[in-house]
């Protein structure tokens, strides 16, 4: 079997693996679904979700706010398939229902085991082991537990001891206690600030109808119409009685009246509605499935030169990029700032930047044999980024917050965007480099490659009328069948992406040093993130020099591109999540 056929088989197996892995991830490991109650099915909070809530210095839709707060409590889980909005209100109005329900998420697996072990040594467990065994098994598997289990004396003692271990377990115990505090009904009531300041001062915090009702509110007399106060009282009473029609009637009065209290500071209805839609729609992370389709089609085009597969793959990539542009633009509009201030935004926005760069490369090289390969690398990178955003909601928190004060600096703003753009280009170069390594592993011979790579000027141009030659081209001939082999083309794509990312990474490091000198009084401080960003740059600097000296330029270029991406990912993942430093927010 010749190398081309082996490469074709390898790529087909890669496609099957991609599809199988995506299906496995989509199926997911989730707790068994429990049916919703009749009351939950009868209450429609779609319009109520579009009311405004003021929290942490920002105005959000209630849907966005509830999604954030319930994420603190239940992590990525849901209770009885209820929406976060319904669960928030139900926890607030009927806390007794959730006292024994497994709705508190324990992220750390070691902490889950500690809670299980402590509880199994309690008198409560000893009295009825059969009742609690399944719940303990579910705790280990799904990470959900309840207040009554956490309140058991032996469990409390174990948590208190673990909280003293600052290095290994304190932060996980503190996160667990924080989840319990958020879940407490008085906390839910106090934080549901839906009433604009009575004097219309947009710099003042908003107020809560729920706390006004229990005598702790601070409304000047007559500042809130009595019909709204009465509507809230009716809303709460109907909810406690599980009277869906009463809930909807009272909600209608609140939906109509609250935006009219201080209309000059109340957000646009359209913005609140779109923000709610954005969170109900899973932050549009489902776009990864369209990118997967494009990657499959473009891989088939790469191996078998199927024109139809190439065109369909490019069309699928274009559709996915349009949807992703809409997601980035929507988040930009809703948040009032360019989305790059947390890990979710950095990952998804950098993926979009990679798509923009790929389209520019595709346009410039549309007549070369590299056509559609930039879309392939960008599609693969965006698919991975959006899958991570979809399946790792705790690590890549999608909630919209304010930009940290330290980021309000022009140099830092430019530095951050240039760095994350270079990172996605590095990942794209690793994809083409990996394909080159697979190609060589299938028996393809080393090619005679240029030091600068197969540039657009030197790569053979293919048009409907034949080959448009350039001086020093990699091949000659009048038909597409005489075009350059896959190896040099993949090497050319890797070099084009690597050269651009190399320049951008260097520029980003320099701008970061300028900002650090301006803000911290020194251009370099050996912070962990600075060090590994420099390590990434050094690997690509080594790649440039190895390219000059190595005989087998293709294999070394591809290998170093993959290694460089690995160091970049270590910098973005391990440094951000496991090693604290001055750049922990980035």
C-alpha positions in Angstrom: 0.0 0.0 0.0 1.5 3.3 -1.0 1.8 6.3 1.4 -1.1 8.2 -0.1 -3.5 5.4 0.6 -2.2 4.9 4.1 -2.6 8.6 4.7 -6.2 8.4 3.4 -7.0 5.6 5.8 -5.4 7.4 8.7 -7.4 10.6 8.0 -10.6 8.5 7.7 -9.8 6.9 11.1 -9.2 10.4 12.4 -12.6 11.5 11.2 -14.3 8.5 12.7 -12.5 9.2 16.0 -13.6 12.9 15.9 -17.2 12.0 15.3 -17.2 9.2 17.9 -15.5 11.5 20.5 -18.0 14.3 19.8 -20.9 11.9 20.1 -19.6 10.6 23.4 -19.1 14.1 24.7 -22.6 15.1 23.5 -24.2 12.1 25.2 -22.3 13.2 28.3 -22.4 11.8 31.8 -25.3 13.5 33.5 -27.4 12.5 36.5 -30.7 10.6 35.7 -33.4 13.0 34.7 -36.2 13.4 37.2 -39.6 14.6 36.0 -40.6 18.2 36.6 -43.4 18.9 38.9 -46.8 19.9 37.5 -46.3 23.3 39.0 -42.9 23.8 37.3 -44.4 22.8 33.9 -47.2 25.2 34.3 -45.2 28.3 35.2 -43.8 30.2 32.1 -41.1 32.6 33.2 -40.0 33.5 29.6 -41.1 37.2 30.0 -40.2 37.4 33.7 -36.6 36.4 32.7 -36.3 39.7 30.8 -36.7 41.8 34.0 -33.5 43.6 35.1 -31.5 42.7 38.2 -28.6 44.9 39.5 -25.7 42.8 40.8 -22.0 43.3 41.3 -22.1 46.7 39.7 -23.9 45.5 36.5 -27.5 45.2 35.3 -28.4 41.8 34.0 -31.5 40.0 32.9 -33.1 37.8 35.5 -32.3 34.8 33.3 -28.6 35.7 33.3 -28.6 36.5 37.0 -30.3 33.2 37.9 -28.0 31.2 35.7 -25.0 32.7 37.5 -26.4 32.2 41.0 -27.6 28.7 40.5 -24.2 27.9 38.9 -22.6 28.8 42.3 -25.0 26.3 44.0 -25.4 23.4 41.6 -22.5 23.8 39.2 -23.3 22.4 35.8 -26.3 20.4 37.2 -30.0 21.1 37.2 -32.7 20.1 39.6 -35.6 18.1 38.0 -34.9 19.7 34.6 -36.0 23.0 36.0 -34.6 26.2 34.5 -32.2 28.2 36.7 -34.9 30.9 36.9 -37.5 28.6 38.3 -35.1 27.0 40.7 -33.9 30.3 42.1 -37.5 31.5 42.9 -38.5 28.1 44.2 -35.5 28.0 46.6 -36.3 31.5 47.7 -40.0 30.9 48.3 -40.0 27.2 49.3 -36.6 26.6 51.0 -37.9 23.6 52.9 -38.2 21.6 49.6 -34.5 21.9 49.1 -33.3 21.2 52.6 -33.0 17.5 51.9 -32.5 17.7 48.1 -29.2 16.9 46.6 -28.6 20.3 44.9 -25.3 21.5 46.4 -22.4 20.7 44.0 -19.1 19.5 45.3 -16.5 20.0 42.5 -13.5 18.3 44.1 -13.6 14.5 43.9 -11.4 14.1 47.0 -13.7 16.3 49.0 -16.7 14.2 47.8 -14.9 11.1 49.2 -14.2 12.9 52.5 -17.8 13.8 52.9 -18.9 10.3 52.0 -16.5 8.7 54.5 -17.5 11.1 57.3 -21.2 10.6 56.8 -20.9 6.8 56.6 -19.4 7.0 60.1 -22.3 8.9 61.5 -25.2 7.6 63.6 -27.7 8.8 60.9 -26.1 6.6 58.3 -25.9 3.6 60.8 -29.6 3.8 61.5 -30.6 3.3 57.8 -27.7 2.4 55.5 -29.9 1.3 52.7 -31.5 4.7 52.5 -28.3 6.6 52.2 -26.0 4.2 50.3 -27.3 5.3 46.8 -27.1 8.9 47.7 -23.4 8.5 48.7 -22.7 6.7 45.5 -24.4 9.5 43.6 -22.4 12.0 45.5 -19.1 10.4 44.3 -20.4 10.1 40.7 -22.3 13.4 40.2 -21.0 15.6 42.9 -24.4 16.6 44.4 -25.2 16.5 48.1 -27.7 18.2 50.5 -27.7 20.5 53.5 -28.8 17.8 55.8 -25.8 15.6 54.9 -23.4 18.6 55.2 -25.0 19.5 58.5 -24.3 16.1 60.1 -21.9 16.6 63.0 -19.1 14.3 61.7 -19.3 15.9 58.3 -19.0 19.3 59.8 -16.0 18.3 61.9 -14.3 16.8 58.8 -14.9 20.0 56.8 -13.6 22.1 59.6 -10.4 20.1 59.6 -10.0 20.2 55.8 -10.5 24.0 55.8 -7.3 24.4 57.9 -5.3 22.8 55.1 -4.6 25.9 53.0 -2.6 24.2 50.4 -4.8 21.2 49.4 -8.4 21.5 50.5 -9.3 24.9 52.0 -10.4 26.5 48.8 -12.7 23.6 48.0 -14.3 23.7 51.4 -14.8 27.5 51.2 -16.4 27.1 47.7 -18.8 24.5 49.2 -19.7 26.9 52.1 -20.2 29.7 49.6 -22.6 27.5 47.6 -24.6 26.9 50.8 -24.7 30.6 51.6 -25.9 31.5 48.1 -28.6 28.9 48.4 -29.9 30.3 51.7 -33.3 31.9 51.2 -32.4 35.2 52.8 -29.4 35.5 50.6 -31.5 34.8 47.5 -34.1 37.4 48.6 -31.5 40.1 49.5 -29.7 39.7 46.2 -32.8 39.8 44.0 -32.5 43.6 43.5 -35.0 44.4 40.8 -36.2 47.9 41.9 -34.2 50.9 40.5 -33.1 53.5 43.1 -36.1 55.7 44.0 -34.2 58.9 43.3 -33.1 57.7 39.9 -29.4 57.9 40.6 -27.8 55.2 38.5 -24.7 55.1 40.7 -26.7 53.8 43.7 -27.5 50.1 44.3 -30.9 48.8 43.3 -33.4 47.5 46.0 -35.2 44.2 46.6 -38.9 43.8 46.7 -38.4 40.6 48.6 -36.6 42.2 51.5 -39.0 45.2 51.6 -41.8 42.7 52.2 -40.2 41.3 55.3 -39.6 44.7 56.9 -35.9 45.1 56.0 -36.4 47.2 52.8 -35.4 50.9 52.5 -38.0 52.3 50.2 -39.0 55.9 50.9 -42.8 56.1 51.4 -44.6 56.3 48.1 -41.5 55.5 45.9 -42.9 52.1 44.8 -46.5 52.0 43.8 -48.7 49.9 46.1 -49.9 47.7 43.2 -46.3 46.5 42.7 -45.8 45.8 46.3 -49.1 43.9 46.4 -48.2 42.1 43.2 -45.0 40.9 44.8 -46.9 39.7 47.9 -49.4 37.9 45.6 -46.5 36.5 43.6 -44.9 35.0 46.7 -48.2 33.7 48.2 -49.2 32.1 44.9 -45.8 30.5 44.5 -45.9 29.0 48.0 -49.4 27.6 47.2 -48.2 26.3 43.8 -50.9 28.3 42.1 -49.5 28.7 38.6 -52.3 31.0 37.4 -51.9 33.2 40.4 -48.1 33.3 39.8 -48.6 34.3 36.2 -51.1 37.0 37.0 -48.9 38.6 39.6 -45.8 38.3 37.4 -47.7 40.2 34.6 -48.1 43.2 36.9 -44.4 43.1 37.9 -43.3 42.7 34.2 -45.5 45.7 33.3 -44.7 48.0 36.2 -41.0 47.6 37.2 -39.5 49.0 34.0 -41.7 52.1 34.4 -40.3 53.1 37.8 -37.2 54.8 36.5 -37.3 54.4 32.7 -34.3 56.6 32.1 -31.9 54.2 33.9 -33.8 50.9 33.1 -32.0 48.9 30.4 -33.4 48.5 26.9 -36.0 45.7 26.7 -34.3 44.3 23.6 -30.9 44.0 25.3 -32.4 42.2 28.3 -34.4 39.9 26.0 -31.3 39.0 23.9 -29.2 38.4 27.0 -31.8 36.0 28.3 -32.0 34.3 24.9 -28.2 34.0 24.9 -28.1 32.1 28.2 -31.1 30.0 27.4 -29.4 29.1 24.1 -26.3 27.7 25.9 -24.2 30.8 25.0 -24.3 29.5 21.4 -21.6 27.0 22.1 -23.5 24.5 20.0 -21.8 26.0 16.9 -19.0 23.4 17.5 -21.2 20.9 15.7 -21.2 23.0 12.5 -17.4 23.3 12.8 -17.1 19.6 13.2 -19.1 19.1 10.0 -16.8 21.5 8.2 -13.7 19.8 9.5 -14.9 16.4 8.3 -15.7 17.7 4.8 -12.4 19.6 4.5 -10.4 16.6 5.6 -12.1 14.5 2.9 -11.2 17.3 0.4 -7.5 17.3 1.6 -7.1 13.5 1.1 -9.3 12.7 -1.9 -9.5 16.1 -3.6 -13.3 16.0 -3.7 -14.3 19.4 -5.0 -17.8 19.0 -3.7 -16.5 18.1 -0.2 -14.2 21.1 -0.3 -17.0 23.5 -1.3 -19.4 22.2 1.2 -16.8 22.2 3.9 -15.9 25.8 3.2 -19.6 26.7 3.2 -20.1 25.0 6.5 -17.1 26.8 7.9 -18.5 30.2 6.7 -21.9 29.5 8.3 -20.3 28.5 11.6 -18.1 31.6 11.5 -21.2 33.8 10.9 -22.9 32.2 13.9 -19.8 32.7 16.0 -19.5 36.3 14.9 -23.1 36.8 16.0 -22.3 35.2 19.4 -19.3 37.4 19.9 -21.1 40.5 18.7 -24.1 39.8 20.9 -22.0 39.3 24.0 -20.1 42.5 23.1 -23.4 44.5 22.8 -24.9 43.0 26.0 -21.8 43.5 28.2 -20.9 46.9 26.7 -17.2 45.9 26.2 -15.1 43.8 23.9 -15.4 40.2 25.3 -11.9 39.2 26.5 -12.0 39.7 30.3 -12.3 36.1 31.5 -11.3 32.7 30.4 -14.6 31.9 28.6 -14.4 35.1 26.6 -10.6 34.7 25.9 -11.1 31.2 24.6 -14.2 31.9 22.5 -13.0 35.3 21.2 -9.6 34.0 20.2 -11.3 31.2 18.3 -13.3 33.9 16.4 -10.0 35.8 15.7 -8.6 32.6 14.3 -11.6 32.3 12.0 -11.1 35.9 10.8 -7.4 35.2 10.1 -8.3 32.0 8.2 -10.8 33.9 6.0 -8.1 36.4 5.2 -5.6 33.7 4.3 -8.3 31.9 2.3 -9.0 35.0 0.2 -5.3 35.7 -0.4 -4.5 32.1 -1.2 -7.7 31.1 -2.9 -5.9 30.0 -6.1 -3.1 28.1 -4.3 -3.0 24.6 -3.2 -3.3 25.8 0.4 -6.9 26.9 -0.3 -9.3 25.5 2.3 -6.5 24.3 4.6 -6.6 27.5 6.7 -10.3 27.0 7.1 -9.6 23.4 8.2 -7.2 24.5 10.9 -9.4 27.2 12.1 -12.5 25.0 12.1 -10.6 22.4 14.1 -9.4 25.0 16.6 -12.9 26.6 17.0 -14.5 23.2 17.4 -12.1 22.4 20.3 -12.6 25.8 21.9 -16.4 25.8 21.8 -16.5 22.2 22.9 -14.4 23.2 26.0 -16.7 26.1 26.6 -19.8 23.9 26.3 -18.6 20.9 28.4 -16.5 22.7 31.0 -18.9 25.4 32.3 -17.2 25.6 35.7 -13.7 26.1 34.3 -14.8 28.4 31.5 -17.5 30.3 33.3 -19.8 31.9 30.7 -21.4 34.5 33.1 -21.0 38.1 32.0 -19.2 40.3 34.5 -17.5 43.7 34.6 -14.0 44.1 33.4 -11.5 44.1 36.2 -10.1 47.6 36.9 -6.5 46.4 36.1 -7.7 45.8 32.5 -8.7 49.5 31.9 -5.5 50.4 30.2 -5.1 50.9 26.4 -1.7 49.1 26.3 -3.0 46.1 28.2 -6.1 46.0 26.1 -4.1 45.7 22.9 -1.6 43.4 24.6 -4.3 41.0 25.7 -6.0 40.8 22.2 -2.7 40.4 20.4 -1.6 37.6 22.7 -4.8 35.6 22.5 -4.8 36.0 18.7 -1.3 34.6 18.5 -2.4 31.7 20.7 -5.1 30.6 18.4 -2.8 30.9 15.4 -0.3 28.7 17.3 -3.0 26.1 17.8 -4.0 26.2 14.1 -0.3 25.7 13.1 -0.2 22.7 15.4 -3.2 21.2 13.6 -1.5 21.5 10.2 1.7 20.3 11.8 0.0 17.2 13.2 -1.5 16.4 9.8 2.0 16.7 8.3 3.3 14.3 11.0 0.5 11.8 10.2 1.4 12.1 6.5 5.0 11.3 7.2 4.1 8.5 9.6 2.2 6.9 6.7 5.5 6.5 4.8 5.7 9.7 2.8 9.3 10.7 2.0 11.0 13.8 3.2 10.7 16.7 0.7 13.1 19.3 -0.3 11.6 22.4 1.3 12.5 26.0 1.3 13.7 27.7 4.5 10.8 30.2 4.3 8.3 27.5 3.6 5.9 27.1 0.7 4.8 30.7 0.5 1.9 32.0 -1.5 4.2 33.4 -4.1 6.1 30.1 -4.6 3.2 27.6 -4.2 1.8 26.5 -7.5 -1.4 28.4 -8.5 -4.3 26.2 -9.7 -7.1 27.7 -11.7 -9.7 26.4 -14.0 -7.4 26.9 -17.0 -4.5 25.0 -15.5 -1.5 26.1 -13.4 -0.5 29.7 -13.0 3.2 29.4 -12.4 5.4 31.7 -10.3 9.1 31.9 -10.4 10.7 29.3 -8.3 7.4 27.3 -8.0 7.3 23.9 -6.4 6.1 22.2 -9.5 5.1 22.7 -13.1 2.5 21.4 -15.4 -0.8 22.3 -16.9 -3.2 20.2 -14.9 -4.2 19.9 -11.2 -3.0 16.3 -11.2 0.6 17.6 -11.5 0.3 19.8 -8.5 2.5 19.7 -5.4 2.1 16.9 -3.0 0.3 17.1 0.3 3.5 17.3 2.4 4.9 20.6 1.1 1.4 22.2 1.2 0.8 21.2 4.8 4.3 22.5 5.6 3.5 25.8 3.9 0.3 26.2 5.9 2.2 25.5 9.1 4.9 28.0 8.2 2.4 30.8 7.2 0.6 30.4 10.5 3.8 30.1 12.5 5.4 33.2 11.1 2.3 35.3 11.8 1.9 33.9 15.3 5.6 34.4 16.0 5.4 38.1 15.1 2.2 38.6 17.0 3.5 36.8 20.1 6.6 38.9 20.1 4.6 42.1 19.7 2.2 41.0 22.5 5.1 40.4 24.9 6.6 43.8 24.1 3.3 45.5 24.7 2.8 43.6 27.9 6.2 44.8 29.1 5.3 48.4 28.3 2.1 48.1 30.2 3.8 46.3 33.2 6.4 49.1 33.3 3.6 51.7 33.2 1.4 50.0 35.8 3.8 48.0 38.1 7.0 50.0 37.7 8.9 47.1 36.0 8.8 45.7 32.5 9.4 42.1 33.6 8.8 40.3 36.9 9.2 36.6 36.2 5.5 36.0 36.9 4.5 32.4 35.9 2.4 33.5 32.9 5.2 35.8 31.7 7.7 33.0 32.0 5.7 30.5 30.0 4.7 33.0 27.4 8.4 33.6 26.9 9.0 29.8 26.7 6.4 29.6 23.9 8.2 32.3 22.1 11.6 30.7 22.6 10.3 27.4 21.1 9.2 29.2 17.9 12.5 31.1 17.9 14.2 27.7 18.0 11.9 26.6 15.2 13.1 29.4 13.0 16.8 28.5 13.5 16.2 24.8 13.1 14.5 25.5 9.8 17.7 27.0 8.5 20.0 24.1 9.6 17.9 20.9 9.5 17.9 18.7 6.4 14.4 17.3 7.1 12.8 20.7 7.6 9.2 19.5 7.4 9.4 17.0 10.3 11.2 19.4 12.6 8.9 22.3 11.8 5.8 20.2 12.4 7.1 18.7 15.6 8.2 22.0 17.1 4.8 23.5 16.1 3.0 20.8 18.1 5.4 21.2 21.0 5.0 25.0 21.0 1.2 24.6 21.1 1.6 22.2 24.1 3.6 24.9 26.0 1.0 27.5 25.0 -1.8 25.3 26.3 0.1 24.7 29.5 0.4 28.4 29.9 -3.3 29.0 29.3 -4.6 26.1 31.3 -2.3 25.0 34.1 -0.9 28.5 34.9 -4.4 30.0 34.9 -6.1 27.3 37.0 -3.5 25.8 39.2 -0.7 28.4 39.7 -1.6 31.7 41.1 0.1 34.9 39.9 -0.4 38.5 38.8 -2.0 37.2 35.6 -4.5 34.8 37.2 -7.4 36.8 35.8 -6.1 36.5 32.2 
